Structure formats: C-alpha cells, structure tokens
Amino acid sequence: MSDLILSLRNCHYSYERNGFRLEDISLDINAGRLYGIVGPNGSGKSTLMKIMTGIKAPDRGDVELLGRNVLNFSRLEFAREAAFLPQNPMPSYDLTVREVIGLGRFPYQRGLGFWDERDEEIVERTLQETESEKLADRFFSTLSGGERQRVLVASVLAQEPKLLLLDEPGAALDIHHKTHIFDLLWDLTKKHGIGVVVVTHDLNKAGEFCDDIILLSEGRVVEMGTPEAVMRDEPLSRVYDARLRVIKHPLTGCPTVNVIGKKLHSHNE
C-alpha cells in the first residue's frame, strides 16, 4: 500500500489585488514523515497550506488527498481524513480543555451530536498522548500560551487524521514550549504514522525535527529535501537576504542556522 497521502501537481495561484503568485508547486506528502515549510515573510507559506487544505483552489494544477481531488471533499469528509490547525485559532466561548479536545470528534458525530463511548475513549487517549490530563477540567481561557497550543494540537488529533496540517503552531511560544510542540509532532509521525506538515519560521527547529524541508521564496519552491540538503549557506542567505551560516549542532549533529550580524562580521574583516 502506498504511503502517499497528499500530492500537489503543477499548482499555480495568484492574488489579483497585490499580484503575488504561487508558481508551479509540485510535492508529495507521505505517511510517517514530518515536513517543514519555511521561507521569509510573504514567500507563500500560508497560501500553500490553504491550497493543501482545499480552502483555496489553485488557478491551475491538481491537489489530491488519498488519490481524490481535494476540492471534491465536503468539509466534513475532509475532516475525517485530514486536520488543519490555522494560526491563532481561539474558541469564541469558554470551554474546558476536555470540551475543546472533544470538538475534534465533530466529524464523526451523528444525530444530536452527543458523544458515544468511542468518542470518550479517544478524547481520554488524546489527553494522555499530549500530556494534558492535568489540564482536562480547566477552562481553556486560563491556560498559558504553551498549554493552549498543546490543547489545540490535541483537538485536531482527536479527529484521528491521516494528515495533520499546522500553520505556525509554535509562534510566540518560548523555547521549551516550542520544543515540546515539535517533540509531540515528531512522535505522531513515528509512533502513529501520521503525515505532518508544519509551517514554521524557526529554521533550527525545522532542522532538528523535520524529515523534509520545503524552502519557499517569492511563491516558488527553491529547495526541497532533507534538512542537510536544504539548509546550506548559499540558498538560505539568498532567500533570506542575510548573512547566514549553517553548522552542525555539537550535540545533535543537526544543521543549525546562525545569522551573522554586523558586530561579528566586522571582527572577521
């Protein structure tokens, strides 16, 4: 059986108002792998994510989820196969953590929408997998930023997706909370075989955790491959228009990006 979950073929998309375009995007997303979409602001990361989810239809090209055009899925059908966590989602009313996670069971509910025994089991299992048991009865509004992000990831996990798409899940989190989120995403790919795609500005977290990196610039894929193949001085410096140096982390061996500022640059002259 193929591991292919999502494929994009020659996808183009343009915004009429500002002229920005995504051009000729082709890529495959496979089960059990963590993909990072990186690039500077305005490079098209969030737009690409919305095309993957079917929120935006490409002007040209095809997007297939499990061999079927993503635009032919109803939103409910899509939610049974794939889960999308956009930037900064917040419930509009106050719920407990258990209730927020329970929202992920909505695609499977029938009738009046009451939970059954299986829904209860999945919510409890998801609380455990995301180490959120102690938060279960707290109100979402009382949580810290890192706790909220963990619970939101848990809510989409409760959908039991084959594919998980996340747009900047670590934004505005401190370093250890961000690491916890990436630890969780990495676990999901290796222990449960879920395909995970994450948009991130954190190149070093991408280098440490991702199996594959997609580097965007001005609506095009500049590089795509393993962290070692993509995270190199020349393409990163060119795309980010900065002096960047990539070294191996002394403990992990993963590629680590360093920005060379004026102070260090002047010392080396």
C-alpha positions as CSV (number, residue, x, y, z in Angstrom):
1,M,0.0,0.0,0.0
2,S,1.3,3.4,-0.9
3,D,2.4,5.8,1.8
4,L,1.3,8.8,-0.3
5,I,-1.3,10.9,1.4
6,L,-1.3,14.3,-0.3
7,S,0.1,15.3,-3.7
8,L,0.3,18.7,-5.5
9,R,1.0,18.8,-9.2
10,N,2.0,22.0,-11.0
11,C,-0.2,24.2,-8.8
12,H,-0.4,27.9,-9.5
13,Y,-2.3,30.5,-7.6
14,S,-2.4,34.3,-7.8
15,Y,-3.9,37.2,-5.8
16,E,-5.4,39.8,-8.1
17,R,-5.1,42.6,-5.6
18,N,-1.4,42.5,-5.0
19,G,-0.1,40.4,-7.8
20,F,1.5,37.8,-5.6
21,R,1.7,34.3,-7.2
22,L,2.5,30.8,-6.2
23,E,4.0,29.1,-9.3
24,D,4.4,25.5,-10.4
25,I,4.3,23.8,-7.0
26,S,4.7,20.0,-7.1
27,L,5.3,17.9,-4.0
28,D,4.3,14.7,-2.2
29,I,3.4,14.2,1.4
30,N,3.8,10.7,2.8
31,A,2.7,8.9,5.9
32,G,5.1,8.8,8.9
33,R,7.1,11.9,7.9
34,L,7.3,15.4,9.3
35,Y,7.6,18.2,6.7
36,G,8.5,21.8,7.4
37,I,7.5,24.6,5.1
38,V,10.0,27.5,5.6
39,G,10.7,30.8,4.0
40,P,10.7,34.6,4.7
41,N,7.5,36.6,5.3
42,G,5.5,36.9,2.1
43,S,7.0,33.8,0.5
44,G,3.7,32.0,0.2
45,K,3.8,29.5,3.1
46,S,0.3,30.1,4.5
47,T,-1.2,30.3,0.9
48,L,0.4,26.9,0.1
49,M,-1.1,25.5,3.3
50,K,-4.6,26.7,2.3
51,I,-4.2,25.1,-1.1
52,M,-3.3,21.9,0.6
53,T,-6.5,22.0,2.7
54,G,-8.8,23.0,-0.2
55,I,-9.6,26.3,1.4
56,K,-8.2,27.9,-1.7
57,A,-8.5,26.3,-5.2
58,P,-5.4,26.5,-7.4
59,D,-5.8,28.5,-10.6
60,R,-4.1,25.6,-12.4
61,G,-2.9,22.2,-11.2
62,D,-4.3,19.5,-9.0
63,V,-4.3,18.7,-5.3
64,E,-5.2,15.1,-4.3
65,L,-5.8,13.7,-0.9
66,L,-5.6,9.9,-0.8
67,G,-6.0,9.8,-4.6
68,R,-9.1,12.1,-4.7
69,N,-9.2,15.7,-5.7
70,V,-9.3,17.7,-2.5
71,L,-11.9,20.1,-4.0
72,N,-14.3,17.1,-4.3
73,F,-14.4,16.6,-0.5
74,S,-17.0,18.2,1.7
75,R,-15.5,19.9,4.7
76,L,-16.9,17.1,6.9
77,E,-15.3,14.4,4.6
78,F,-12.0,16.3,4.6
79,A,-12.0,16.5,8.4
80,R,-12.3,12.7,8.7
81,E,-9.0,12.3,6.7
82,A,-7.0,15.4,7.5
83,A,-6.9,18.0,10.2
84,F,-5.9,21.7,9.8
85,L,-4.8,24.0,12.6
86,P,-4.6,27.6,11.4
87,Q,-2.7,30.4,13.0
88,N,-4.0,31.6,16.4
89,P,-7.4,29.7,16.5
90,M,-9.4,30.6,19.6
91,P,-12.8,29.3,20.7
92,S,-15.3,32.2,20.8
93,Y,-16.8,30.9,24.0
94,D,-15.3,29.4,27.1
95,L,-14.9,25.6,27.3
96,T,-12.9,23.2,29.4
97,V,-9.9,21.5,27.9
98,R,-11.7,18.3,27.6
99,E,-14.5,20.0,25.7
100,V,-12.1,21.8,23.4
101,I,-10.5,18.4,22.6
102,G,-13.9,16.9,22.1
103,L,-14.6,19.4,19.3
104,G,-12.3,17.2,17.2
105,R,-14.9,14.4,17.3
106,F,-17.4,16.5,15.5
107,P,-16.8,15.0,12.0
108,Y,-17.9,11.6,13.4
109,Q,-20.9,12.5,15.4
110,R,-24.5,11.6,14.4
111,G,-27.9,12.8,15.4
112,L,-27.9,15.4,18.1
113,G,-24.1,15.3,18.3
114,F,-23.7,13.6,21.7
115,W,-20.5,11.8,22.4
116,D,-20.6,8.0,22.5
117,E,-18.2,5.6,24.3
118,R,-15.7,5.6,21.5
119,D,-15.6,9.4,21.4
120,E,-14.9,9.4,25.2
121,E,-12.1,6.9,24.8
122,I,-10.4,8.9,22.0
123,V,-10.6,12.2,24.0
124,E,-9.1,10.5,27.1
125,R,-6.4,8.9,24.9
126,T,-5.6,12.2,23.3
127,L,-5.3,13.9,26.7
128,Q,-2.7,11.2,27.7
129,E,-0.8,11.4,24.4
130,T,-0.4,15.1,24.6
131,E,0.3,15.1,28.4
132,S,-2.7,17.2,29.0
133,E,-4.5,15.1,31.6
134,K,-3.9,17.6,34.4
135,L,-5.4,20.3,32.3
136,A,-8.6,18.4,31.4
137,D,-11.0,20.2,33.7
138,R,-9.5,23.7,33.5
139,F,-11.1,26.3,31.3
140,F,-9.1,26.9,28.1
141,S,-9.0,30.7,28.7
142,T,-7.0,30.1,31.9
143,L,-4.1,28.3,30.2
144,S,-0.7,29.6,29.3
145,G,0.3,30.1,25.6
146,G,2.2,26.8,25.6
147,E,-0.6,24.9,27.2
148,R,-3.2,26.3,24.8
149,Q,-1.1,25.3,21.8
150,R,-0.8,21.8,23.2
151,V,-4.5,21.5,23.7
152,L,-5.3,22.8,20.2
153,V,-3.0,20.2,18.7
154,A,-4.8,17.6,20.9
155,S,-8.1,18.8,19.5
156,V,-7.1,18.1,15.9
157,L,-5.5,14.8,16.9
158,A,-8.9,13.8,18.2
159,Q,-10.1,13.8,14.6
160,E,-7.9,10.7,14.1
161,P,-6.4,12.2,10.9
162,K,-4.1,10.5,8.4
163,L,-2.7,14.0,7.7
164,L,-2.1,16.9,10.1
165,L,-1.5,20.4,8.7
166,L,-0.4,23.2,11.1
167,D,0.3,26.8,10.3
168,E,2.8,28.3,12.8
169,P,1.9,26.1,15.8
170,G,5.0,27.4,17.7
171,A,4.5,31.1,17.0
172,A,5.0,33.3,20.1
173,L,6.0,30.4,22.3
174,D,9.1,30.4,24.4
175,I,11.9,27.9,23.6
176,H,10.9,25.0,25.7
177,H,7.2,25.1,24.9
178,K,8.1,25.3,21.2
179,T,10.4,22.3,21.6
180,H,7.5,20.4,23.3
181,I,5.2,21.0,20.4
182,F,7.8,19.8,17.9
183,D,8.5,16.7,20.1
184,L,4.8,15.9,20.0
185,L,4.6,16.3,16.2
186,W,7.7,14.1,15.7
187,D,6.2,11.4,18.0
188,L,3.0,11.5,15.9
189,T,4.8,10.7,12.7
190,K,7.0,7.9,14.2
191,K,4.6,6.2,16.6
192,H,1.3,6.7,14.7
193,G,2.4,7.0,11.1
194,I,0.6,10.3,10.6
195,G,1.8,12.6,7.9
196,V,2.5,16.1,9.4
197,V,3.1,19.4,7.5
198,V,4.1,22.4,9.6
199,V,4.7,26.0,8.5
200,T,7.4,27.5,10.7
201,H,9.7,30.5,10.9
202,D,12.1,28.6,13.2
203,L,14.7,27.2,10.9
204,N,16.6,25.5,13.7
205,K,13.5,23.6,14.9
206,A,12.9,22.6,11.3
207,G,16.5,21.4,11.0
208,E,16.2,19.4,14.2
209,F,12.8,17.7,13.9
210,C,11.7,17.6,10.2
211,D,12.4,14.7,7.8
212,D,12.0,17.0,4.8
213,I,12.0,20.8,4.3
214,I,10.3,22.8,1.6
215,L,12.0,26.2,1.2
216,L,9.9,28.9,-0.4
217,S,10.8,32.2,-1.9
218,E,8.5,34.6,-3.8
219,G,5.9,31.9,-4.4
220,R,8.3,29.2,-5.7
221,V,10.0,26.2,-4.2
222,V,13.7,27.0,-4.1
223,E,14.9,23.8,-2.4
224,M,13.2,20.6,-1.2
225,G,14.7,17.7,0.6
226,T,16.3,16.6,3.8
227,P,17.5,19.3,6.3
228,E,21.1,18.6,5.3
229,A,20.3,19.0,1.6
230,V,18.2,22.2,2.0
231,M,19.9,24.0,4.9
232,R,23.0,25.3,3.2
233,D,24.7,28.8,3.4
234,E,24.1,29.8,-0.2
235,P,20.3,29.2,-0.7
236,L,19.4,30.4,2.8
237,S,21.4,33.5,2.6
238,R,20.0,34.3,-0.8
239,V,16.4,33.6,0.1
240,Y,16.5,35.5,3.5
241,D,18.8,38.3,2.1
242,A,21.1,38.0,5.1
243,R,24.5,36.5,6.0
244,L,23.6,33.1,7.3
245,R,26.0,30.3,8.2
246,V,24.9,26.7,8.8
247,I,26.9,24.5,11.1
248,K,26.3,21.1,12.7
249,H,24.9,21.3,16.2
250,P,27.6,19.9,18.5
251,L,25.2,17.6,20.4
252,T,22.6,16.6,17.8
253,G,24.5,16.8,14.6
254,C,21.5,18.6,13.0
255,P,22.0,21.7,10.8
256,T,21.8,24.9,12.8
257,V,21.4,28.3,11.2
258,N,23.3,31.3,12.6
259,V,22.7,34.9,11.4
260,I,26.0,36.8,11.1
261,G,25.3,40.3,12.4
262,K,27.4,43.5,11.9
263,K,29.4,43.0,15.1
264,L,30.7,39.5,14.3
265,H,31.2,40.4,10.6
266,S,33.3,43.4,11.5
267,H,35.5,41.3,13.7
268,N,36.2,38.9,10.9
269,E,37.2,41.6,8.4
